[in-house]
Amino acid sequence: MVQWFEERLYDDFSALYRVGSVVYQDKSEHQDLIIFDHDRFGRILALDSIVQLTTSDEFIYHEMMSHLPILAHGAARRVLIIGGGDGGVLRHCLMHKSVEQVTLVEIDQSVIDLSLEYLPMISAGAYDDPRANVIITDGAKFVAETDEKFDVIIIDSTDPVGPGRVLFDPSFYKSVVGCLTEQGVVVTQSGVPLWEPESSKLTHDGLKPLVADFGFTRAPVPTYVGGDMLLGWGCKSPAVRQTPVEELRKRYADSGIVTKFYTPDVHVGAFALPPSYLTHLG
């Protein structure tokens, strides 16, 4: 008998994935998690019936979330990741030899454990890197209480429902900006603008008043329903986003990193958005 996984983000639309085999399924204290194999998309991780990543296209999201802010900054030494227990963003941040420490704050230890067991290709040994500092706690609580400062903060959150809702609150963004260094950059998952405009609206309204430079970049991830995903951008200095593409190319070449989606030219172009992506922002 054919088994199907239904992703239902919206009341009037759902997506069906034919399940090759269920690798793992369980409900933790914080969320309902399933990992299964699919002929087209490879191995899929879903939380609370929403696809979080697939091994066929995870590199698009993870590369844009990590290399874009780190290379824009140009001298990032300390990076903070909120969420991201699968280890994909962590892996890409640690590719930068100039980065001295990456602190990953994940609310659910089981996401890390299960990703290491069933999706080891995503983190690819990143959790064994001595520069990785893993803290199991609520991300909002961490940024509200810590005295540490970070050059880059990456909010690899779920959608603004359930436990992930707090990571879109103005008070959370205020705490995040308070953790940034003078030239610090924050990027955050902000949803698909044409299908779930409320996510980017929350990011816009909560983060823009707190930073000198605010905007969105785009990441076209095929398995995220609705097309392009917006990544919120906030920085204490407008000069960081204005880094010339020639300088970005030099930084990228000097890093020795090989990517499958990110390039310095993609970096610059990612900030150019169609008007229809922004009309709901007011």
C-alpha positions in Angstrom: 0.0 0.0 0.0 1.3 3.4 -1.0 1.9 5.8 2.0 1.7 9.6 1.6 2.9 12.4 3.8 0.7 15.5 3.7 2.2 18.9 4.3 -0.7 21.3 5.2 0.6 24.8 5.7 -2.7 26.4 4.5 -6.4 25.7 5.0 -7.1 25.6 1.3 -3.9 23.9 0.0 -1.8 21.0 0.8 1.2 19.1 -0.7 1.5 15.3 -0.9 4.8 13.4 -0.9 4.8 9.7 -1.7 6.8 8.1 1.1 9.5 5.6 0.0 10.1 4.6 3.6 9.7 6.1 7.0 13.1 6.4 8.6 12.0 7.8 11.9 8.8 9.2 13.5 8.1 10.4 17.0 6.6 13.2 18.9 9.0 15.0 21.3 8.2 17.4 24.1 8.3 20.3 21.7 7.3 19.1 18.2 6.1 16.2 16.0 9.0 15.0 13.9 9.2 12.6 10.9 12.1 11.7 8.6 11.3 9.8 5.5 12.8 9.0 2.0 11.4 10.3 -1.2 12.4 9.3 -4.8 12.7 12.9 -6.0 13.8 14.9 -3.0 15.9 12.4 -1.2 15.6 12.3 2.6 13.1 14.7 4.1 12.8 16.2 7.6 9.4 17.5 8.7 8.4 19.1 12.0 4.8 19.5 12.9 3.8 18.3 9.4 5.8 21.0 7.7 8.9 20.2 5.6 12.0 21.7 7.0 14.6 20.4 4.6 15.3 17.8 1.9 18.7 16.5 1.0 18.1 17.5 -2.6 17.9 21.3 -2.1 19.0 22.1 1.5 22.2 23.7 0.2 20.3 26.7 -1.3 18.8 27.8 2.1 21.8 26.9 4.2 24.3 28.6 1.9 22.3 31.9 1.7 21.7 31.9 5.4 25.4 31.6 6.2 27.8 32.7 3.5 25.9 35.8 2.6 26.1 37.5 6.0 29.6 36.2 6.9 31.1 37.4 3.6 29.2 40.7 3.7 30.6 41.3 7.2 34.1 40.5 6.1 35.7 39.9 9.5 33.2 37.8 11.4 34.8 35.9 14.3 31.8 35.0 16.4 28.5 33.6 15.0 25.3 32.8 16.8 22.7 30.4 15.3 19.2 30.3 16.9 17.6 27.0 15.9 19.2 25.0 13.1 19.5 21.8 15.0 19.9 19.8 11.8 23.4 21.4 11.6 23.3 22.7 8.0 23.9 26.4 8.8 26.4 25.3 11.4 28.3 23.3 8.8 28.5 26.2 6.3 29.5 28.8 9.0 32.4 26.6 10.1 33.7 26.4 6.5 35.0 29.9 7.1 38.4 29.4 8.8 38.3 33.0 10.0 35.3 32.2 12.3 36.6 31.4 15.7 33.4 30.2 17.4 29.8 29.3 16.3 27.3 29.1 19.1 24.2 27.1 18.2 21.2 27.5 20.5 18.6 24.8 19.9 15.5 24.3 22.1 15.2 20.5 21.3 18.1 18.1 21.8 16.2 15.4 19.9 16.4 17.4 16.7 20.2 17.4 16.9 20.4 13.7 18.0 18.0 12.5 15.2 19.7 14.6 12.6 23.1 13.2 13.5 21.7 9.7 13.3 19.4 9.9 10.2 20.7 13.0 8.4 24.4 13.0 9.0 25.1 14.4 5.6 23.6 17.8 6.6 26.0 18.6 9.4 28.8 16.6 7.9 30.9 16.5 11.0 30.2 20.1 12.1 29.2 19.1 15.6 32.7 17.6 16.1 34.4 20.9 15.2 36.0 22.3 18.4 34.7 25.8 17.3 31.1 24.6 17.7 29.5 25.6 21.0 26.1 23.9 21.4 23.6 25.1 24.0 20.2 23.5 24.6 17.8 26.1 25.7 15.2 28.5 24.4 16.7 30.9 21.9 14.6 33.9 23.0 15.7 33.3 26.6 19.4 33.0 25.6 19.6 36.3 23.7 17.6 38.1 26.5 20.0 36.9 29.2 23.5 36.6 27.6 26.2 39.3 27.8 28.0 37.9 24.7 28.3 39.8 21.5 28.3 38.3 18.0 29.4 39.5 14.6 26.7 37.5 12.8 23.4 36.2 14.2 21.4 33.7 12.1 17.8 32.9 13.1 17.1 29.6 11.5 13.5 29.4 12.8 10.4 27.5 11.9 7.3 29.4 10.8 5.7 31.8 13.3 3.4 29.2 14.8 3.8 27.1 18.0 7.2 27.3 19.7 8.6 29.3 16.8 6.2 32.2 17.2 8.4 33.9 19.8 11.3 34.2 17.3 9.2 36.8 15.4 8.3 39.0 18.4 9.6 42.6 18.6 11.0 41.9 22.1 13.1 39.0 20.6 14.4 41.1 17.8 15.4 43.8 20.4 17.4 41.3 22.3 19.0 40.0 19.1 20.1 43.4 18.0 21.5 44.0 21.6 23.8 41.0 21.0 25.4 42.4 17.9 28.8 43.9 17.6 29.2 47.4 16.1 29.2 46.1 12.5 27.0 43.1 13.3 24.5 41.5 10.9 21.4 39.5 11.6 19.6 37.3 9.1 16.3 35.5 9.7 14.0 33.1 8.0 11.0 35.2 6.9 8.7 32.9 5.0 7.3 32.9 1.4 6.0 36.3 0.6 3.3 35.4 -1.8 1.8 32.7 0.3 2.6 33.6 3.9 3.2 37.4 3.9 2.6 37.5 7.6 6.1 36.1 8.3 8.0 38.9 6.5 5.6 41.5 7.8 6.4 40.4 11.4 10.1 40.6 10.5 9.8 44.0 8.9 7.8 45.5 11.7 9.8 44.0 14.5 13.4 44.3 13.2 13.4 47.4 10.9 13.0 50.0 13.6 16.0 48.6 15.5 18.8 48.6 12.8 20.5 51.2 10.6 20.0 49.0 7.5 17.1 46.7 6.9 16.0 44.6 3.9 15.3 41.1 2.5 17.2 38.7 0.4 15.7 35.8 -1.5 16.4 32.0 -1.5 14.4 29.9 -4.1 14.0 26.6 -2.4 11.9 24.2 -4.5 10.4 22.2 -1.7 9.3 25.3 0.3 5.7 25.7 -0.9 5.1 29.0 -2.7 8.5 29.6 -4.3 11.0 32.1 -3.2 11.7 32.4 0.5 12.6 35.7 2.0 15.5 36.1 4.5 15.3 39.2 6.6 18.5 41.3 6.9 19.3 43.7 9.6 22.7 45.5 10.2 24.0 48.2 12.5 25.9 49.7 9.6 24.6 50.4 6.1 28.1 50.0 4.7 28.1 46.3 5.2 25.4 45.6 2.6 27.1 48.1 0.2 30.3 46.0 0.0 31.3 46.1 -3.7 30.9 42.8 -5.6 34.6 42.9 -6.4 35.4 42.8 -2.7 32.9 40.0 -2.2 34.5 38.1 -5.0 37.9 38.5 -3.4 36.6 37.4 0.1 34.9 34.4 -1.5 38.0 33.3 -3.5 40.3 33.8 -0.4 37.9 31.6 1.7 38.5 28.6 -0.6 34.9 27.6 -0.1 33.1 25.7 -2.9 29.3 26.3 -3.0 26.5 25.0 -5.1 24.2 28.0 -5.1 25.8 31.0 -3.4 28.2 33.2 -5.4 29.1 36.9 -4.9 27.0 37.9 -7.9 24.0 35.9 -6.5 24.7 37.7 -3.2 24.3 41.1 -4.7 21.3 40.1 -6.8 19.5 38.5 -3.9 18.6 41.9 -2.5 16.7 42.9 -5.7 13.1 41.9 -5.1 9.9 42.1 -7.2 7.5 44.8 -6.0 4.8 42.1 -5.4 7.0 40.6 -2.6 6.9 43.9 -0.7 3.5 45.4 -1.2 2.1 43.9 2.1 4.8 45.7 4.1 3.1 49.1 3.9 
